[in-house]
Amino acid sequence: QVQLVESGGGLVQAGGSLRLSCVASGRTFNNYAMGWFRQVPGKEREIVAGISWSAATTYYADSVKGRFTISRDNAKNTVYLQMNSLKPEDTAVYYCAADPPPYHIADMRAYTYWGQGTQVTVSS
C-alpha cells in the first residue's frame, strides 16, 4: 500500500505560480508512475500531468501544457507540480496518485493510490 499526502495549495492571483508537492510512503516510490489530477464540484476528475518512475516520460493535458511542469525526486519520495501562469479555470482540488506496473500514465483508470487533495484557488 502507498500513502500519498499533497501540500502547497492556496489562493493566488491570475498569472501567479504555485508548486504542489506530494510525499509518498509505505512502498517503494521508484516503482510507480505518478500523476496529478484535478476536480471541481459537479465535474469529472481529469488528468493534469503524469510522469514515469524514471522521469523519462511525461504527459500533460492540453489545457496545462506549457504552463505546468511535473517532476519527481525519488530520493525524497516526492512528486511536484510547478504551476505557472495560473488562470481562474485552474481552480480545483488537486490530487496526486500512483500508478503501479503496467504503466499507463495518461489513463486515470490505471492509478490505484490517491491522496486527499489540496485546494488551489485562482482569483481574477
C-alpha positions in Angstrom: 0.0 0.0 0.0 1.1 3.6 -0.8 0.1 6.6 1.2 0.2 10.0 -0.5 -0.1 13.5 1.1 -0.4 16.6 -1.0 0.6 20.1 0.0 1.3 23.5 -1.5 -2.2 24.6 -2.5 -3.6 28.0 -1.7 -5.1 31.2 -3.1 -3.2 33.1 -5.8 -3.9 35.8 -8.3 -4.3 35.0 -12.0 -0.9 34.9 -13.6 0.8 33.7 -10.4 2.5 30.5 -9.5 2.3 27.6 -7.1 4.2 24.5 -6.5 2.4 21.4 -5.3 4.2 18.6 -3.5 3.1 15.0 -2.9 5.0 12.9 -0.4 4.7 9.1 -0.7 5.3 6.5 1.9 4.6 2.8 2.6 6.0 1.2 -0.5 9.0 1.7 -2.9 8.3 5.0 -4.6 10.5 4.4 -7.5 8.3 1.5 -8.7 5.4 3.8 -9.5 4.5 6.2 -12.2 2.8 9.3 -10.6 0.1 11.6 -11.8 -1.6 14.9 -10.8 -5.4 15.2 -11.3 -7.9 17.9 -10.5 -11.6 18.1 -9.8 -14.2 20.9 -9.3 -17.6 20.4 -7.8 -20.1 18.9 -10.3 -17.4 18.0 -12.8 -15.5 14.8 -13.5 -12.0 14.4 -12.3 -9.4 15.0 -15.0 -5.8 14.2 -15.5 -3.4 17.2 -15.4 0.0 15.5 -15.8 1.8 12.2 -15.4 5.4 11.1 -15.0 7.1 7.7 -15.3 9.1 6.3 -12.4 12.4 7.2 -14.1 11.0 10.6 -15.2 11.9 9.7 -18.8 8.3 10.1 -19.9 5.8 12.8 -19.1 2.3 13.6 -20.1 0.4 16.9 -19.9 -3.2 17.8 -20.6 -3.6 20.2 -23.4 -5.1 22.8 -21.0 -1.9 23.0 -19.0 0.9 22.2 -21.4 3.5 25.0 -21.5 2.4 26.3 -18.1 2.7 23.3 -15.7 5.7 21.0 -15.1 5.6 17.7 -13.3 8.8 16.4 -11.7 9.9 13.9 -9.1 12.7 13.4 -6.6 12.7 9.7 -5.8 15.3 10.1 -3.1 12.7 12.3 -1.2 9.7 10.1 -2.3 8.2 13.3 -3.6 6.5 14.4 -6.8 5.9 18.0 -7.7 3.7 20.1 -9.9 5.0 23.5 -10.7 2.1 25.7 -11.9 2.9 28.9 -13.7 0.7 31.5 -15.4 -2.3 30.3 -13.4 -5.8 31.0 -14.7 -9.1 31.1 -12.9 -10.1 27.9 -14.7 -7.3 26.1 -12.9 -9.2 26.4 -9.7 -9.8 22.9 -8.4 -8.8 20.3 -5.8 -5.6 18.8 -6.9 -4.8 15.2 -6.2 -1.7 13.1 -6.7 -1.9 9.4 -7.5 0.3 6.4 -8.0 0.2 4.0 -11.0 1.7 0.6 -10.5 3.0 -1.6 -13.3 2.0 -2.0 -16.1 2.1 1.8 -16.5 -0.5 3.8 -18.4 0.4 7.3 -17.1 -2.2 9.1 -19.3 -5.1 6.9 -18.2 -6.8 7.8 -14.9 -8.1 4.2 -14.6 -4.5 2.9 -14.1 -4.0 4.9 -10.9 -4.8 2.9 -7.7 -3.4 5.0 -4.8 -4.7 8.5 -4.2 -4.0 11.4 -1.8 -6.6 13.5 -0.1 -6.1 16.6 -2.3 -5.1 20.2 -1.9 -7.2 23.2 -2.8 -5.9 25.6 -5.5 -7.9 28.8 -6.0 -7.0 31.3 -8.7 -8.7 34.7 -8.5 -9.1 37.1 -11.4 
